[in-house]
Amino acid sequence: MPVWTLEIQTLAEDTDRILDAVMKVHPLSFGRYQRNASISAVGKETAQPEPGSTTTTHVDGFEAGSTETYPMVELKISLERDLQALEQVMDAIIYAHHYEEPVIFLREDWASRAAYDPTRDNPNRWWNNGRGLPDRIG
């Protein structure tokens, strides 16, 4: 299925706020599940703000051109290739994001879809493999 994948760099603690905002305009469906997303482990983002940037405007004593580095995660979502849906999702992300100019990458991708059957006896499915679901972290 053709989809757009959005990779959003943000703070780990802001992922739920962004997903909640997106859910007001799009279900982020994948099969019979909604609010589908992946969140990377915490990494770093770095930049050198120029004169007139938000950082040089709002951080007392910050010198333009100095390097700043902050913790970040990549929040990844996908949606069908529909321009109106994309516009609504982008507006929701930009409004909910802590940056005035969020780092968002948009890719054209293809996503898998299976012949969904929650009673299938395939031994590799979590409900048949003896391990069950992994422990929840949230």
Backbone bond lengths (Angstrom), bond angles and torsions (degrees), N, CA, C in turn:
res aa  C-N    CA-C-N  psi(-1)  N-CA   C-N-CA  omega(-1)  CA-C   N-CA-C  phi
1 M - - - 1.452 - - 1.530 108.20 -
2 P 1.328 119.03 129.27 1.465 120.45 178.25 1.528 110.96 -72.22
3 V 1.328 115.47 131.18 1.467 121.34 -179.91 1.520 109.60 -138.38
4 W 1.309 115.02 164.90 1.458 121.38 165.53 1.517 106.90 -103.33
5 T 1.311 116.63 136.74 1.457 122.32 173.89 1.516 107.70 -108.65
6 L 1.318 115.97 129.30 1.458 121.72 176.01 1.514 108.48 -110.53
7 E 1.313 116.48 127.15 1.461 122.80 174.21 1.518 106.82 -110.80
8 I 1.323 115.73 117.41 1.456 122.15 -174.13 1.526 108.56 -114.46
9 Q 1.321 117.07 122.02 1.458 120.39 174.79 1.521 108.04 -84.76
10 T 1.330 116.41 126.74 1.458 120.52 -177.20 1.521 110.20 -156.52
11 L 1.310 115.53 178.30 1.459 120.92 174.94 1.528 109.21 -79.38
12 A 1.317 117.69 145.00 1.464 121.65 -179.67 1.520 110.87 -55.59
13 E 1.321 117.22 -40.41 1.469 120.87 -176.78 1.528 112.90 -73.71
14 D 1.330 118.66 -8.58 1.465 121.49 -179.76 1.525 113.66 -99.31
15 T 1.322 118.12 -3.69 1.459 119.75 -175.10 1.530 111.90 -62.65
16 D 1.317 118.33 -42.15 1.468 119.88 -179.99 1.522 111.61 -65.18
17 R 1.341 117.30 -39.55 1.466 119.74 178.98 1.524 110.64 -62.30
18 I 1.339 116.86 -42.01 1.462 120.72 179.59 1.533 110.12 -67.07
19 L 1.324 116.94 -45.25 1.470 119.33 178.81 1.522 111.51 -63.40
20 D 1.319 117.52 -39.81 1.471 120.14 177.55 1.528 110.94 -61.68
21 A 1.330 117.03 -40.22 1.469 120.93 178.92 1.527 110.39 -65.84
22 V 1.322 117.26 -42.86 1.464 120.81 179.07 1.525 110.31 -64.42
23 M 1.319 117.30 -39.14 1.467 120.72 -178.10 1.531 112.40 -63.63
24 K 1.318 118.19 -19.20 1.467 120.69 176.59 1.528 111.55 -71.73
25 V 1.357 116.67 -19.15 1.464 120.17 -178.20 1.522 113.71 -122.11
26 H 1.345 117.90 -13.14 1.469 120.81 -177.42 1.524 109.33 -155.34
27 P 1.343 118.15 138.57 1.467 119.81 -176.73 1.526 115.28 -79.45
28 L 1.329 119.08 -10.63 1.463 122.62 -176.16 1.527 110.68 50.18
29 S 1.315 115.00 52.61 1.466 121.60 -176.28 1.523 112.48 -77.59
30 F 1.311 114.09 146.22 1.461 123.38 170.65 1.519 104.88 -145.78
31 G 1.324 116.34 102.80 1.465 119.50 -173.37 1.514 109.86 63.94
32 R 1.319 116.75 -130.50 1.462 121.95 -178.96 1.528 112.08 -96.47
33 Y 1.309 116.63 25.01 1.467 122.43 179.36 1.516 109.41 -121.77
34 Q 1.318 116.56 145.59 1.462 122.00 176.34 1.523 109.32 -119.75
35 R 1.337 115.33 168.58 1.468 123.93 -179.78 1.529 111.49 59.81
36 N 1.330 114.59 41.67 1.458 120.96 -179.63 1.517 110.51 -81.75
37 A 1.319 115.12 129.51 1.460 121.57 -179.55 1.517 108.25 -160.53
38 S 1.303 116.26 161.34 1.462 120.44 169.43 1.521 107.25 -126.26
39 I 1.314 114.88 148.71 1.461 121.97 -178.58 1.524 107.20 -130.14
40 S 1.317 116.04 123.52 1.464 120.88 -178.34 1.522 110.98 -72.86
41 A 1.316 115.09 168.85 1.462 120.59 169.28 1.527 108.27 -65.54
42 V 1.307 116.71 161.36 1.465 120.82 -179.32 1.521 109.54 -68.69
43 G 1.316 114.72 131.06 1.456 122.68 175.09 1.519 109.04 -126.65
44 K 1.327 116.88 -150.48 1.463 120.83 -179.68 1.518 109.59 -132.91
45 E 1.326 115.09 148.61 1.456 121.25 168.23 1.527 106.75 -123.11
46 T 1.308 115.83 149.30 1.456 119.59 -176.68 1.525 109.67 -142.02
47 A 1.319 115.79 149.93 1.468 121.52 -179.29 1.526 109.44 -159.42
48 Q 1.320 115.00 165.68 1.458 122.42 173.79 1.521 107.86 -122.88
49 P 1.335 118.24 97.23 1.460 121.65 -178.32 1.529 112.41 -62.04
50 E 1.319 114.52 138.01 1.458 121.55 178.55 1.524 110.00 -89.76
51 P 1.336 118.14 165.20 1.462 120.46 174.85 1.529 110.19 -55.89
52 G 1.312 116.33 139.19 1.454 121.48 -179.86 1.516 114.19 85.59
53 S 1.336 117.75 -0.06 1.469 120.44 177.71 1.522 109.40 -75.15
54 T 1.311 116.14 167.23 1.463 120.53 177.87 1.525 110.72 -59.81
55 T 1.344 116.93 -39.96 1.467 120.06 -179.45 1.517 110.98 -62.38
56 T 1.337 117.25 -47.42 1.466 118.57 -178.81 1.521 111.34 -70.02
57 T 1.327 117.22 -22.74 1.468 121.60 178.22 1.520 112.10 -79.17
58 H 1.341 117.51 -39.46 1.464 121.03 -170.16 1.527 115.68 -108.45
59 V 1.325 119.29 -8.49 1.467 120.89 179.31 1.528 107.91 -109.08
60 D 1.319 115.30 107.65 1.461 120.19 -179.11 1.524 110.85 -56.71
61 G 1.307 115.79 130.99 1.451 121.62 174.95 1.514 115.27 80.66
62 F 1.329 118.52 -0.80 1.470 119.10 179.34 1.515 108.74 -72.27
63 E 1.315 116.21 130.64 1.456 122.23 -178.81 1.519 110.20 -95.40
64 A 1.331 116.55 121.67 1.461 121.23 179.20 1.520 110.22 -52.08
65 G 1.310 116.25 138.67 1.465 121.57 179.81 1.512 113.53 91.15
66 S 1.336 117.70 -12.57 1.463 119.91 176.22 1.522 108.92 -72.24
67 T 1.309 115.44 150.31 1.463 120.09 -179.86 1.517 110.11 -85.23
68 E 1.343 114.61 134.56 1.460 120.35 173.23 1.520 107.73 -121.93
69 T 1.334 116.89 142.54 1.455 122.62 -179.54 1.520 108.16 -134.56
70 Y 1.339 115.58 133.03 1.461 121.40 -177.11 1.523 110.38 -134.81
71 P 1.338 117.06 158.01 1.465 119.69 174.67 1.521 109.61 -71.10
72 M 1.333 116.48 148.44 1.469 121.22 177.70 1.509 109.87 -156.80
73 V 1.332 115.28 160.10 1.455 123.19 169.81 1.517 107.76 -124.91
74 E 1.314 116.37 162.36 1.450 120.90 171.86 1.526 107.74 -104.80
75 L 1.305 114.39 119.28 1.461 122.58 175.89 1.521 106.53 -96.34
76 K 1.325 117.54 122.29 1.458 121.26 -175.15 1.524 109.24 -118.37
77 I 1.343 115.47 128.09 1.462 122.04 176.79 1.521 108.36 -133.81
78 S 1.331 116.30 162.87 1.456 119.31 174.88 1.515 109.44 -138.58
79 L 1.327 114.82 152.97 1.453 121.38 177.34 1.513 108.84 -148.98
80 E 1.318 115.01 161.98 1.455 120.69 179.94 1.530 109.33 -60.23
81 R 1.315 116.65 155.61 1.474 120.95 -179.52 1.525 110.03 -79.14
82 D 1.311 114.40 78.83 1.466 122.82 179.10 1.526 106.46 -128.57
83 L 1.332 117.30 117.45 1.471 121.22 -174.43 1.523 113.12 -60.59
84 Q 1.323 118.27 -38.92 1.464 120.09 179.27 1.524 110.42 -65.94
85 A 1.322 117.68 -42.53 1.465 120.75 177.63 1.528 110.49 -62.94
86 L 1.328 116.74 -43.04 1.468 120.92 178.93 1.523 110.79 -60.69
87 E 1.319 117.16 -44.61 1.470 120.62 179.80 1.529 111.19 -60.40
88 Q 1.320 117.04 -44.41 1.466 120.48 179.84 1.528 111.47 -65.04
89 V 1.323 116.73 -41.43 1.467 120.81 179.47 1.526 110.53 -66.22
90 M 1.330 116.90 -44.70 1.473 119.95 178.84 1.523 111.12 -61.50
91 D 1.328 117.99 -43.09 1.470 121.10 177.72 1.530 110.62 -59.77
92 A 1.329 117.17 -42.45 1.466 121.15 179.76 1.524 111.17 -64.33
93 I 1.326 116.94 -42.42 1.473 120.95 179.68 1.520 110.23 -65.13
94 I 1.313 117.08 -48.17 1.467 120.75 -177.47 1.530 110.48 -61.55
95 Y 1.329 117.59 -39.32 1.465 120.53 178.85 1.531 111.12 -66.62
96 A 1.330 118.18 -41.02 1.463 122.08 -174.21 1.532 113.29 -83.40
97 H 1.314 117.82 -16.37 1.475 121.87 -175.05 1.524 111.21 -75.39
98 H 1.330 116.39 150.35 1.470 121.00 -179.11 1.537 113.17 -79.27
99 Y 1.321 117.88 -15.49 1.467 120.74 177.76 1.523 110.72 -95.67
100 E 1.338 115.65 150.86 1.467 119.66 174.91 1.528 110.39 -74.72
101 E 1.313 116.55 -23.07 1.462 122.02 179.03 1.530 107.88 -134.73
102 P 1.352 116.65 79.01 1.462 120.00 -177.28 1.523 112.19 -61.91
103 V 1.321 115.70 149.35 1.456 121.24 174.41 1.529 107.01 -87.14
104 I 1.337 115.55 110.15 1.461 122.30 -178.55 1.523 107.55 -131.69
105 F 1.321 116.72 125.35 1.458 121.43 175.31 1.516 108.05 -106.10
106 L 1.324 116.58 135.35 1.457 123.36 -179.95 1.520 107.98 -117.45
107 R 1.336 115.12 126.16 1.460 120.42 179.86 1.524 110.10 -125.95
108 E 1.324 115.67 147.83 1.456 120.69 168.59 1.521 106.76 -88.06
109 D 1.335 116.10 122.05 1.453 121.68 -178.21 1.518 110.15 -132.62
110 W 1.299 114.80 175.46 1.457 122.91 171.23 1.520 106.61 -122.15
111 A 1.327 117.15 134.04 1.458 121.79 179.81 1.524 109.38 -114.02
112 S 1.310 115.23 144.42 1.462 119.84 179.50 1.519 111.01 -75.78
113 R 1.284 115.10 152.70 1.453 122.58 171.28 1.521 106.17 -140.28
114 A 1.324 116.46 133.58 1.458 121.68 -177.49 1.524 110.45 -104.89
115 A 1.313 115.75 163.83 1.463 121.13 171.28 1.527 105.64 -74.80
116 Y 1.307 116.30 98.01 1.460 122.39 -169.54 1.521 111.98 -72.43
117 D 1.331 116.62 124.60 1.460 122.58 176.44 1.526 107.62 -150.72
118 P 1.341 117.99 100.43 1.467 120.64 -176.14 1.529 114.26 -70.38
119 T 1.331 118.12 -0.51 1.463 119.41 177.72 1.522 111.90 -111.53
120 R 1.303 117.29 5.99 1.466 121.20 -178.07 1.533 110.41 -56.25
121 D 1.324 116.63 144.47 1.469 120.49 -176.52 1.526 113.42 -96.93
122 N 1.318 117.92 18.63 1.459 122.18 176.81 1.538 108.78 -56.44
123 P 1.338 119.31 124.82 1.470 121.31 -176.14 1.531 113.94 -68.42
124 N 1.335 117.82 -11.95 1.462 120.20 179.84 1.522 113.07 -87.30
125 R 1.322 118.67 -13.70 1.462 121.34 -179.78 1.519 109.51 -70.76
126 W 1.314 115.94 146.37 1.468 120.31 -174.03 1.526 112.61 -58.00
127 W 1.317 118.56 -31.66 1.459 120.23 -178.11 1.532 112.29 -78.43
128 N 1.348 116.47 -7.29 1.465 120.68 178.97 1.522 113.75 -118.01
129 N 1.320 119.57 -11.08 1.467 120.45 -168.47 1.531 114.63 -88.11
130 G 1.328 118.49 0.89 1.459 120.95 178.41 1.520 114.44 83.51
131 R 1.309 118.11 -12.31 1.471 121.49 178.50 1.518 111.81 -99.25
132 G 1.315 117.31 -28.43 1.455 121.23 -177.02 1.518 111.34 71.07
133 L 1.319 115.54 -162.26 1.460 121.06 178.17 1.520 110.89 -73.17
134 P 1.327 117.83 151.08 1.468 119.02 172.91 1.526 110.04 -66.28
135 D 1.320 117.19 164.14 1.465 120.65 177.57 1.508 109.46 -63.09
136 R 1.323 115.94 137.95 1.469 120.52 177.68 1.526 109.98 -71.90
137 I 1.325 114.18 145.75 1.467 118.92 175.93 1.519 111.19 -113.94
138 G 1.281 117.61 2.00 1.469 119.99 -179.75 1.486 111.93 -163.40
